[in-house]
Amino acid sequence: MRMTIDQPWLQAAPVQKVLALLNTGGGQARVSGGAVRNALLHQPVGDVDIATTLLPDEVIQRAEENGVRAVPTGYEHGTVTLVVDGQAFEVTTMRADVETDGRHAVVRFGTDWTEDARRRDLTMNALYCEADGTVFDPLDGRADVEARRVRFIGDARSRIREDRLRILRFFRFFAWYGAFRPDADGLRACVKEKNGLRNLSAERIWQELIKLLAAPDPSRALLWMRQTGVLSVVLEESEQWGIDGIHPLIQCEQENGWEADAMLRLMAIIPPMPARVSSLSKRLKVPNRVRDRLTAWASCRLPDEDENPDADGRIFLQWAYWQDRQAIIDRLHLAIAKSPDDVVADTGRRRMRDRLSAIQKWERPVFPVRGADLIAAGMEPGPKISERMQILERAWVKSHFTLQRDALLVT
């Protein structure tokens, strides 16, 4: 049965301009992959990728002749990025993988749409659509999309051996689009080939892992990754720690309207130990901002309010002044998610919610005294200035940030 897509993103002028540019003079082009899949699932469409029969040089020439910016972002693999009205489109010449080593591929350009579909990883990604929305489905990917069945094209183990990263892509797509149990053939292939993940670059593994954790509910995918041993290969820190913290966190997100946070979900499945976080950060070569956030979280310990009652939260904010604000927020989110849901624990959970609300609204106050103020007041420049500043700052915090500059200088 003929299937068509009728969505605003497809009819948008930039998309239609690129397709018209490539669909003349014997050339042919179709939207490919994720945009078509998400349209069929009625999910948001982000990047719009395009497959074409034209060679990269022809794509560049046509773009230049029509005043469209062309960037050869992946020229050797047939990819040219066209920019129209500020929107970027990856245009890739149809191809087949001639030779692979589990990480890289040597390609041969072609004009056969079915051959181009067969070299892709999953059936739900081997979909195309024309400028008028007509769907071209050479491998019955639409049926798998509708069934939310994540399935490799052809022999699963062969697909993985072409690129071991496809193991993580299998679980990532299951997290985002799968239902029920993962495909049995795919699972078996992942188990047999999982050690090949050790040969991949840390950057590629990290990118897939963080995309998986950003799914609406990655808990089932993580469970299957753990049962197959794949999670231990890519995230060894989780091996003895476990993933029990992920489900209550997802539940709390849904119940409280918390924004999905891939980093917080990572924290839920790794131990809060600075040494382990440091090892993970180095091994996976995570961005500095990620390393810093993980390190601050692992180093932060919430005050024990059973020993130090703080009815109005003033002591909590005084303590928070000396800590990393984001680390406190992360700790409170996880503590709330892990707290027992019973009458006995309700008071503690409510207090943690109050603390979370307070720290999210709180703006760290600025200490009103500077070294220059002490010098102007008669102190000699030198180490004693720093010592005096520390004493005054502690006094200011203990006053709950109420002491003014003049009062501090005469303290």
PyMOL commands that set and color helices and strands:
alter all, ss='L'
color gray80, all
select helices_A, chain A and resi 8-11+13-22+34-40+56-65+75-77+113-118+123-125+141-147+156-162+166-177+184-199+202-213+219-228+230-234+238-241+246-256+262-267+274-284+288-299+314-321+325-338+343-361+371-376+383-398+405-409
alter helices_A, ss='H'
color red, helices_A
select strands_A, chain A and resi 29-32+49-52+69-74+79-84+87-93+95-100+105-109+128-129+135-136
alter strands_A, ss='S'
color yellow, strands_A
deselect
rebuild
show_as cartoon
